[in-house]
Amino acid sequence: MNKVITISILIGLLSGCAETVDDINEKAVARWQAVIDGDYKKAYDYLAPSHRQLENINSYESRMATARLIIDWQEVEFVKKDCQELTCEVTINMTYVYKFPKRSMGETKGKTTIKENWIKSDNTWYLLPDEKKKL
């Protein structure tokens, strides 16, 4: 009887390690907050392992820093998610300041809605970037 209880507790503890779709809300916001804070290493860690095989951390940091020259991401807000067992489409609102290439044109503040694809791999949710969008 003790073996059954021990196995049940172990299964409960192991299943507690798996992330649920409830974690998506925080993860999507946390990844963008890392981008806003300029912590590209932290943001990179949210990318799917398959994507990290295609783009190393140095390339990612360089691309994000270059984008930061014209876009200053300011605030992120979780809107909704549409999830299946292993995939999730997350919608967030992003407030940003766009700096025009010609300084004389100044800058403008905007708000946009972003849809991201997240996948579950090894019981962890990761962002799977759209190759067409790159950010």
N, C-alpha and C positions, 0 to 999 in steps of 0.2 A: 504493500500500500504506500509506503514512503517513497518508493521509486516513481509511482504514478504522480504523486504530489510534486516531487522534485522535477520531473519531466514537464509537468504542467507549468510550474513556475519558470523553468528555463525557456519554454516556448513563449510564455508571456513576456519575459524580458527581451528575448530576441525579436519578437514582433514589435516591441516598443521602440526598437532601434530603427525600424523602417519608417521612412517619411511618408506622410499621408498628403492628400491633396490640400489639406488645411495648411500645410507648410508652404504652399505656393505663394500665398498672400505675402508672407514675410520675406520669402526668398526673392521674389521679383522686386520688391521694394528695396531690400537690402543690397541687391546687385546694383540697381540704379543709384542708390545712395553712395555706394563705393565709387561709382563713376563720377558722381557729383563732387565727392570729396577728393577726387584725383588718386584714389587708391586702386590703381589698375590691376595690381597683383590680386587683390581680393576679388575684384570684378571678374578677372580671368578665371578664378577658381570655380565660378558658377557655370562656366561654359562646359558643354558636354565633352567627355573624354574624346569622343570621335572628332570633334571640332578642334580640340587642343592638339591632336595629331597633325592637323592641317595648318595650324597657325601657332607658332611658339609665343611665349610670353613677351619676348623682345619686340616681335612684330606687332603684337596686340597693343603693347604700351605705346609704341611709336605711332600707330594708327590713331589711337585714342587721343594722344597728346596733340597730334596734328589737327584732328577734328576740333579739339578744344580751342584752337586758335580763332575759329569763327563761331563756334557754338559754346555757350556757357550754360550747361544744364543747371537748373536751379532747384526745382522741386519735383518730387515724384508722388503720385497718388494711385493706389490700387483701385481699380474700377470693378472688374469682374473676372471670372474664369469659367471656362467650359472644359470639363475634364472627363477623360475616360480612365481606364485602369493604368495605362502607361504613357498617356499623352495629355497635355493640357494647353489650351490656348488662353493666355493671360492678356487682359486689356488693362493698360495703365494710362494715366494722363501725365504728361510731362510739361512743365513750365521751363522755358529757356529764354536766353537772350541771344539773338543772332547778330553778329558783328559783320557789317558789310565789308567786302574786300577793300573798297575805297573808304579810307577813314573819314573823308569829308561827308560821306553819306550817313555816318553814325551807326546806330544799332537799333534794333527793335525787339520788344519782348513779345513772346508768343506762347501759345499752349497747343499741344498736339496730343492726339490719341495714338498710342502704339500698341500693336498686337504682337505678342511674342509666343513662340512655340517652346514648350518645356517638355522634356521626356524623362521618364524614370528609368534609371540604369543602376543596377546593384542596390536597389532600395533607396536611391537618392535622386532627387529632382535636379535636373540641369537645364540650362537654357540651350536650345539648339538654334543658333543664329540662322537667319535667312540669308543665304549667300548673295542675294540681290541687294539686300539692304545694308549689310555689313556692320551696322551699329545695333 
